[in-house]
Amino acid sequence: MGLTLEAFHTLCQEHGVHTVEVATPDTYGHLRGKRVPVDRFFASGHSSAFGIADAIFVMDMQNDLPDNEFINMDSGFLDCHLHADVSTGRILTHRPGYALVFADAFDSHGEPHPLSPRAILKKQIAKCTAMDLDPVVATELEFYLCNADWSPVQSHIQYSSLTDALELEDVFADMRSALIGAGMDVESSNAEYGAGQIEINIAYNDALTTADDTVLFRSIVKQVAVQHGMRATFMPKPWMDQSGSGMHVHTSLKSDGANVFASSSGGPNETMAKWLAGLLKHAPALGLLGAPTANGPRRIDPYTFAPTHIHWGLDNRTVLARCIAEAGSPANRVEFRAGGADANPYLFIAGLLAAGTDGITNDLDPGPMSEGDMYTNPGDCVPLANSLAGAIEAYAGSELASQLGDMFSASYVSMAAAEVVLAAEHGVAGDVNDWERARYIEFS
């Protein structure tokens, strides 16, 4: 957002803010932090460190603490320290009197915490910057609007209808308004290809701002739904007979303010092709970042508009990496379609940046373009993992895991492995059962 301390202070005064939320994302992309009286924040809080247990980086979806070799009873669950990034200040117009700033987490030595998703993304952005490239990112998220008991609000599908479900438009209008109030550039919203499934699109931005926007987007959507006596879930596959909810991530690169992919025409230019090749090379490992729970890989199913294999194409929604490569267009980009709506955007985007820069650095080739229905005839394209255990196997020990940090990756894998054990204990194999919904539907 680029606010100065003075500008944020003025904004808070204009909106009658009494409380500033100092927020940082945990490993599952849930916002945690402190609520600070506004006068206290501007007197000293903006430059102080707020202590919070580093346990937030190893908690599972239900706030249980599975065994972790780095953060545990023996380590004492140390405090990490949150430093507010005032430039990210937002007004929460759907909750009058509240504002929010994002914070970076530091360890006891004053270093960025190695398990902090925001720090992990910043490290990958720095790698791009060192190559004189500025990553530009947009995320597209789908979610289901539910009744208070988590049953779907609709029993039918009306994709992009402007006539159907008028009774729900008040909810969606308030969601759009709240997102705009929090500084997001809302482009549009529409009914998706699921009963009660919605997509709201936010414009692209720099990589860190997009990640911040995405976690706040999910938080605001959930809160506005509750204000209307309803619920919203970003669980990737709450019902097997309905479309899954995805997080499509669009990436491009700028140099000297111009899109490096802009000279593409009917196919990727040289830099775009190398970037794309990196995404394809690391796609197996990216699977765990895009689907970190036992439910996530359930989206990987033919004829669901989620990719099942590693391939790329142009304007083709059956491929993994969809390339927009129009002659001279400043909007040229690569859309990576494998992530679930519950993915941690900091980690997923960090993985995409690490993969793409590897492609550029090592002059990788994406191989031939795929055309037509890639569900029916994927040919010799490598399949994506359709289970959490398979995603763990692809990520653990991979080049991508090393690029994101050995300590982080070991911790992340151990958290995912604990989910595999729990799912096995509760019979998660065929259809989505009640245990699976109870575990993920509220907190995804």
Sequence and secondary structure as in RCSB ss.txt:
>XXXX:A:sequence
MGLTLEAFHTLCQEHGVHTVEVATPDTYGHLRGKRVPVDRFFASGHSSAFGIADAIFVMDMQNDLPDNEFINMDS
GFLDCHLHADVSTGRILTHRPGYALVFADAFDSHGEPHPLSPRAILKKQIAKCTAMDLDPVVATELEFYLCNADW
SPVQSHIQYSSLTDALELEDVFADMRSALIGAGMDVESSNAEYGAGQIEINIAYNDALTTADDTVLFRSIVKQVA
VQHGMRATFMPKPWMDQSGSGMHVHTSLKSDGANVFASSSGGPNETMAKWLAGLLKHAPALGLLGAPTANGPRRI
DPYTFAPTHIHWGLDNRTVLARCIAEAGSPANRVEFRAGGADANPYLFIAGLLAAGTDGITNDLDPGPMSEGDMY
TNPGDCVPLANSLAGAIEAYAGSELASQLGDMFSASYVSMAAAEVVLAAEHGVAGDVNDWERARYIEFS
>XXXX:A:secstr
    HHHHHHHHHHTT  EEEEEEE TTS EEEEEEEHHHHHHTGGGSEEEEEGGGGT  TTS     SSSSTTT
T  EEEEEEEEEEEEE TTSTTEEEEEEEEE TTSSB TT HHHHHHHHHHHHHHTT EEEEEEEEEEEEE TTS
 BS SS  TT SSTTGGGHHHHHHHHHHHHHTT  EEEEEE SSTTEEEEEE  EEHHHHHHHHHHHHHHHHHHH
HHTT EEE  S SSTTS   EEEEEEEEEETTEETTTT  SS  HHHHHHHHHHHHTHHHHHHHH  SSSGGGG 
 TTTTS  BS EESS TTSSEEEE  TT TT EEEEEEEETTS HHHHHHHHHHHHHHHHHTT    S   S TT
T  TT  B   SHHHHHHHHTT HHHHHH HHHHHHHHHHHHHHHHHHHHTT SSS  HHHHHHHTTT 
